[in-house]
Amino acid sequence: MSSSIYNHKHLQPTGAATQGPSLQQHHARLNDCFDTIRQEFDVVAQELNLIRGQRDEFENKVTGQVNELNIIRQSLYELETQHGKSVSSTKTRSAPSVKRITLSANKGASPSALPP
């Protein structure tokens, strides 16, 4: 038993003889549209590559600047540490002189008249 569903005729284009050139015109127009799309795609792809290059360049610059800031920060911490040591060292060395000047000021003697 064969089904009538599978027994169908293939449809053939029908129409006047003028359809041939018209179909060629449509194909030509479609090809022109595809060419335009390809050209636009190429332009966009070139712009994308340019923008990616700029992004990479900016990322490298930012990374370099961040590294430079980290070096400056580390140098600043080291300078602060050295300064703190220097101040405490100066206080330690000058403490006897300050004490002597304070005692002489309390006694009424001139600090310049005291021996160092």
N, C-alpha and C positions, 0 to 999 in steps of 0.2 A: 504494500500500500504506500503510495507516494503522496506526500503532502503537497497541497497546492501553494503552500507558503514559499517553497523553494523553486517553484516553477514560475519565475517572473521574467519579464523581458527587461533588458538593460535599456535605460532611457538614453536616447541619442539627442544631441542638440538639434533643435528644429528652428527654422527661421529663414529669412530671406538671404540671398547671396551676399548682401552688403555686410553681413556679420563677420566675415573673414577679415577684411581690413580693419573693422572696428575692434576686433579681438586683438589684432596686432598692435593697434594704437594703445589699447589697455595694457598690454604686456610692456610696451615701450615706456608708457607712463609709470607703470609699477617699477620697472627697472630704474627709471630716473629717481623715483622716490627712495628706492633702496640705496642708490648711489649717494643721495643726499644724506640719508641716515648714516651710512658708512663714514662719510666725510665729517659729519657732526660728532660721531663716536670717536673718530681719530682726534679731533680737536679737543674733545673732553678728556680723552686719555692723555694727551700731551699736557693739558692743564693739570691733570691729576699728578703726573710725574713731576711737573714743576713745583707744585704745592708740596708734594712729599719731600722733595729736595730742600725746599725752604724750611719745612718742619724739622727735618733732620739737622739743618744748619742752626736753627734757633735752639733746638734741644742741646746741641753741643755747646753753644754759647752759654746757655743757662747753667749747664753742668759745670763748665769752666768757672763761671762766676760763683756758683755755690761752693766749689772747691776753694776758690780764692778767699771767700768769706770765712770758711772753716779755718784756713791757715791764719787769717787775721785774728779770728777769735782765739785760737790757740796761743798766738803770740801775745795777745792782750792778757790772757790768763797767766802766762809765764811772767810778763812784766808786773802784773799785780802781785804775784807771789814774791818776786824779787824785791819789789817795793816794800811789801810787808816785812820781809826779813831785814831790809836795810833800815827801816824805821825802828824796828825793835832793837837792832844792833846799835843804832845811834842813841836810842834811849838808854840802853845799858851802859854805853861808854860815857854818856854825858850826865848820868845820874849823880855821880860824886860831885861834879862841878856845880850842878844845879843845887844840890844839897848845901854845898859850901856857900854858894851865893845867897841862898835863902837864909842860912844861919847868920851870915855877915849882915844881911839886910835887917834881920831882927835885932842884931846888936848895934846897928847904926853905923857900921863901917862901910866904906865905899867898896863895891865889888872889884873895882880896878886896882885897889891897893892890896888886895889879897893875892897870895902866890897861887899859881895855877895848880 
